[in-house]
Amino acid sequence: MSATPSHQENRLDATFARLKNEGRIGFFPYLMAGFPDRETSARLLSVVAEAGADGIELGIPFSDPLADGVTIQRASSVALENGATVTDALDMVAELRRHHQLPVVIMSYVNPLLAYGLEKLCQDAARLGIDGFIVPDLSIEEASAFQAQCAAAGLHYIYLVAPTSTDERLQLAGAKSGGFVYCVALVGTTGARSDMSSDLGAFLGRVRRAIPSPLVVGFGISTPAHVASLHGQADGAIVASALVDAIEKSPPAEVDAVVGKLVAELRAATRGTSAAAR
């Protein structure tokens, strides 16, 4: 058994330091464990890594994903029908670690994690190469025990903030969150959109004034133009539903190529609008 990593060795910290030196934001694609099937989802982790992803958000399916729109809900249902579990997600990351060292953050609702056991989960996650957790249905007040287990294992616990968050809540999330703070770009559920909220810039400005940690934006980020527009306002972008849509619509023999091309296009936009236009 390998040693548990220290907080200083967390891949997220190293990645954001590198991104700052490179003068660009990070691109973090979302994949669902077990969607469209276990073998493909495991392989796609390597596909997005090789296409230039700076990190990966790996979802664990849940029967009642309240924060997710219809696209992620469908993917979750398929993954559950395929029998995907927390253990499958951990094993997929262990496979990825044979060749790639980009950070991986698990996104899950709390019930599957409680069923696994939080202390065992954090120990296994650190040993197998996971860097942190995002749990959208745990409030700051409810997350203390899990966050303490994460900290003991050298993992980051990442909080979400939204346009409805008060300045007090922003400051509290910034003080407690590790790795980065997840900025929800809109009021509502996840889902690909053609246009970003006109209020996003003002929201991110308010978050930046309250939180010194890296800011990563998700929910509705769908195109290279969306990613490019975040340059100078945030430190990273998460693209979820647009990728899930592409996987869902692609013939099995073409999934790797379609996902790799989309990730490369989104990654190319991380230097901003002028770079994306070239």
N, C-alpha and C positions, 0 to 999 in steps of 0.2 A: 504494500500500500504506500502510495506516495505521500509526502508530507503535505499538510494543509497549507495553502499559500497564505502569506501575510497580507495585510491590507495594502501595503505598499506595492505588492506584486500584481495587484488586480489589473487585468488587461484593459478594463475601461479607463482607468487613470492614465495608463501609458498611451492609449489611443487618443484621448483628448489632448494630451500634451503634444503628440505628433501632429495632429490636425492643426493645432494652433501654429506650429512651426511651418506647416505647409500652406497656411493661409486659406484654408477651405473648411467647410463644414463636413460632418460625417454623414454617411449614408447607411442606414440600418434597415434592411428589408425584413419583413415579417413572413414567417412560414409557420404552418400548423402541423404539428406532429401527427402523422397518420393520414394526412390529406395530400394528394388524392388516394394514396395508399402508403403503407409503412415504408416500403422499399423506395418509392419515388421521393417521399419527403426526406428520407435520410440522404439520398443522393443529391437532392436540391440544396442541401446545406453546403456541400462542396461546390456545386455549380455557382451559387451566389458568391461564395468566397473567392473563387477563381475569376469571377466577373468583376471584382473590385469592391465588394461590400466592405465597409469598415467595421461592421459588427452585425450580429443577427439577433432579432427578437423571435424566440421560438415559443409558439403558443401551445398550450395543453388544452385539449377539448373539454368542454363542460356543457351540461345539458341546459343550463339557463344563463347564457352569456349576456347579462343585462346591458353592458356597455357597447356591445357589438351590433352592427347592422346586419342586414339580411345576408350579405356575402360571407362574412365570417361565421354567421350562424349556420349557413349551409355547410361550410367547410367543417365546422365543429361536429355537425350531425353526421357527416360522412366519416370523419375520423373516429367518432364513437362507434359507429356501425362496424368500422374496421378493427375495433377493439383496442384503440390507442390509449395508453396509460401514461402516468408520470414516469414509470420505469422505462417505457419506450423512449420518451424524450431524453432521459438521462443517457440511455444507451446510444442514442443517435449522436449526442454530443461527444461521447467517448469515442465513437467511430470518427467523427470529424477531427478530433484532436490528434489522430494519427498523422495528419498532413497539414492542418491549419491551426493557427493560434489567434485568430481574431476573436474579440470578446463575444460571448453569447449570454443573453439575458432571457430568463424564462418569464413568460407572461401567463398567469393562470389565475382563475378564481380560487378562493381560499379552500373550498370543500375538498377538492382532490388532494391538495397539499396537506390538509389536516388528516385525511385518510392515510396518507403515506407516513405521517409523523414528522413534525417540523424539525426536531433535533436530528433525526436520522437523515432527513432530506437535505439539510444544510451540510452535514458531514459528507454525504454521498455526492452532492452537487459540487462541493469544493474539490473532492478527490477526482471527479470525472471531468472537470474542466469548465464548469459553469461559473459565471462572474457576478450574477445578481438576479433579483426577482422583482417583478412588477405584479401587484395584486390589486386590481381596480375595485374590488368590493370590500376592502379593508380600509377603514378610516385611519387617520393618523393616530387617534386615541386607541384604536383596536389593534394596531400593528406592533406595539412595543415589544411583545414577547417574541414574535417572529423576527423583528429587526435585531433583537439581541442575539438570537441564534445565528442569524446571518453574520453579524459582526464577529462573533466568536469563531466562525469558520473562514473569515476573510472575504466574505461576500458583501456586495452592496444591496441595500434595500432601497428601491426607487419609488418615490411618491409622484402622484399625478396632481397637477393643478389645472384649473379650467377658467374660462372667462368669468364664471360666476364666483370664483374664489375671492374672498376679501383680502385686503393687504395683510391683515393679521395672519390669515391662513397661508398666504404666500411665504411670509417670513418663517412661519413654523415649518412648512414643508422644506424650505431651503436649508434651515438649520438641521433638520433630521435626515434629509435624503442623502444617499451615497451614490457616487458615480455620475449621475446627472438627475435633473428634474424633468419629468415627462410633461410637456405642455400640450394640453388638449386644445386643438386649433379651433374648435367650434362647440356650440351647445348642441348636444345630440349624440347619436351613436356613430360608430365607425362606418365608413363607406366611401368609395371613390366618388369624386366630384369634379366638375369641370372648372369651377371657380373657387378660390379660397375666400374666406370671410373678409369683408372689408374692414372689420374691426381687429383683425389679427395683429397688425403692426402696433396698434395702441396697447393691446393686451400684452404682447411680448415686451414692449417698453416698460410696462408696469411690473412684469415679472422680473425683468433684468434689474430694475432699481431695487427690488426686494431680495433677489437671490444671486449670490456670487457664483454658484455652481454652474457647470455646463447645462445648457437648455436644449432639449431635443423635442421637436414638434411632431405630433402625429394626429390622426383622425382627419381624413379627407385629403391628405397629401398624395397626389396621384400622378403627376407629370413631371418631366424635367424642368419645365418652367416654374412649377410650384417649388421644387427643390431649390432652384437658382434664386428665387425671390427671397428665400430665407437667409441667404448669405448676408452677413452683417447684422442680422437680427437674432439669430440662434446659433447653436453649435452643432446641430445635427437634425436629420429628418428621418422619420419612420414612414415607410410605404407598406401598407398592408393589403387593403381590399383590391387595389389595382393589380397587385401581384397575384392574389388569390383568383381574381377574375381571369387573368391570363392563363393560369394553370388550369382552371375549370374549362376554359374554352378551347384549349389546345389538344390535338390528338396526342395520345401517349407517346408516340415516336418523336414528336416535335417539342415536347414540354421543355426539355433541357435547353434547346436552342432558343426557344421563345423567352424563357426566363432569363437566360444568360444575356441575351440582347437587351432586354428591358432593364436589367440591373446595370449593365454597362452604360446605357443611355442616362439613367438616373444618376449614376456615379459621376458621369462627366459633367453634370450640372452643379457639382458641389463647390466649384470656384466662383459661382455667381453668374449673373445674367450675361455679362460680356463674354465669359468663357463658354457658356452654353450656346451662344449664338455663332461661335466660330465653327 
